[in-house]
Amino acid sequence: MVIHTVASIKKDLAKENYGLLSNIKSEFEKESYIVLSSIYINSRTKIKYRCPYGHVHSIRWNKWQCGRRCLTCAIINNSGENNYNWKGGISCEPYCDIWLDKDFKK
């Protein structure tokens, strides 16, 4: 009777999927991303990466295939004037008189 531990099973899976990790790395490199992870087990495994602008995050392979990329870059590209709801800075004005009350903010 052979007893397998969770760690040994993950290690075996990582060895089996090493070729897949090299394919994943080549897909990331096509868009100038750098894969920092050295282990890939399955589709639930998060892959750590660095985007071309230096942000470090992790993503699942299936999310990458769906078109998701760097979260920080997405937020930056969708803030301020880049946001579809941008109305020329009027959102900075107080919409409610109670926001002017300093005691309310505490």
C-alpha positions as CSV (number, residue, x, y, z in Angstrom):
1,M,0.0,0.0,0.0
2,V,1.5,3.3,-1.1
3,I,0.5,6.4,0.9
4,H,0.7,9.7,-1.1
5,T,0.9,13.0,0.7
6,V,-0.6,16.2,-0.8
7,A,2.9,17.6,-1.2
8,S,4.1,14.6,-3.2
9,I,1.0,14.6,-5.4
10,K,1.5,18.4,-6.2
11,K,5.1,17.8,-6.9
12,D,4.3,15.0,-9.4
13,L,1.6,17.1,-11.1
14,A,4.1,20.0,-11.4
15,K,6.6,17.7,-13.1
16,E,3.9,16.4,-15.5
17,N,2.8,20.0,-16.4
18,Y,6.3,21.4,-16.8
19,G,6.0,21.3,-20.6
20,L,2.7,23.2,-20.3
21,L,4.4,25.9,-18.2
22,S,6.9,26.4,-20.9
23,N,4.1,26.9,-23.4
24,I,2.4,29.3,-21.0
25,K,5.7,31.2,-20.6
26,S,6.0,31.6,-24.4
27,E,2.4,33.0,-24.5
28,F,3.2,35.5,-21.8
29,E,6.5,36.5,-23.6
30,K,4.5,37.3,-26.8
31,E,3.1,40.3,-24.9
32,S,6.4,41.2,-23.1
33,Y,5.2,39.7,-19.7
34,I,7.7,37.7,-17.6
35,V,6.5,34.6,-15.8
36,L,8.0,34.4,-12.3
37,S,6.3,31.1,-11.3
38,S,8.3,27.9,-11.6
39,I,5.4,25.5,-10.9
40,Y,2.2,24.9,-12.7
41,I,-0.2,22.2,-11.4
42,N,-3.6,22.8,-13.0
43,S,-6.0,25.5,-14.2
44,R,-6.6,26.7,-10.6
45,T,-2.9,27.4,-10.2
46,K,-2.1,31.1,-10.1
47,I,0.8,32.1,-12.3
48,K,2.9,34.9,-10.9
49,Y,4.1,37.4,-13.5
50,R,5.6,40.9,-14.1
51,C,4.0,43.1,-16.7
52,P,6.0,45.3,-19.1
53,Y,5.5,48.2,-16.7
54,G,6.9,46.3,-13.7
55,H,3.7,45.5,-11.8
56,V,3.9,42.0,-10.2
57,H,0.6,40.1,-9.9
58,S,-0.7,36.5,-10.4
59,I,-3.4,35.2,-12.7
60,R,-4.9,31.9,-13.6
61,W,-4.1,30.6,-17.1
62,N,-7.8,30.5,-18.2
63,K,-8.2,34.2,-17.2
64,W,-5.2,35.0,-19.4
65,Q,-6.7,33.1,-22.3
66,C,-9.9,35.1,-21.8
67,G,-8.0,38.3,-22.3
68,R,-7.3,39.5,-18.8
69,R,-3.9,41.1,-18.2
70,C,-2.3,43.2,-15.5
71,L,-4.8,44.4,-12.9
72,T,-2.8,47.6,-12.0
73,C,-2.5,48.6,-15.7
74,A,-6.3,48.0,-16.1
75,I,-7.1,50.3,-13.2
76,I,-4.7,53.0,-14.4
77,N,-6.1,52.8,-18.0
78,N,-9.7,53.1,-16.7
79,S,-9.2,56.0,-14.2
80,G,-9.8,59.6,-14.6
81,E,-10.2,60.9,-18.2
82,N,-9.9,57.3,-19.5
83,N,-13.1,56.2,-17.8
84,Y,-16.2,56.1,-19.9
85,N,-18.1,57.9,-17.1
86,W,-15.7,60.8,-16.9
87,K,-17.5,64.1,-17.1
88,G,-14.7,66.6,-17.1
89,G,-13.9,66.5,-13.3
90,I,-17.4,67.3,-12.0
91,S,-17.3,64.2,-9.9
92,C,-15.0,66.0,-7.4
93,E,-17.8,68.3,-6.4
94,P,-19.8,67.4,-3.3
95,Y,-23.1,65.8,-4.2
96,C,-24.5,66.0,-0.7
97,D,-24.4,68.8,1.8
98,I,-23.5,66.4,4.6
99,W,-20.2,65.7,3.0
100,L,-19.2,69.3,3.8
101,D,-19.8,68.6,7.5
102,K,-16.4,67.7,9.1
103,D,-18.0,66.1,12.1
104,F,-19.8,63.7,9.9
105,K,-16.5,62.5,8.3
106,K,-15.1,61.5,11.7
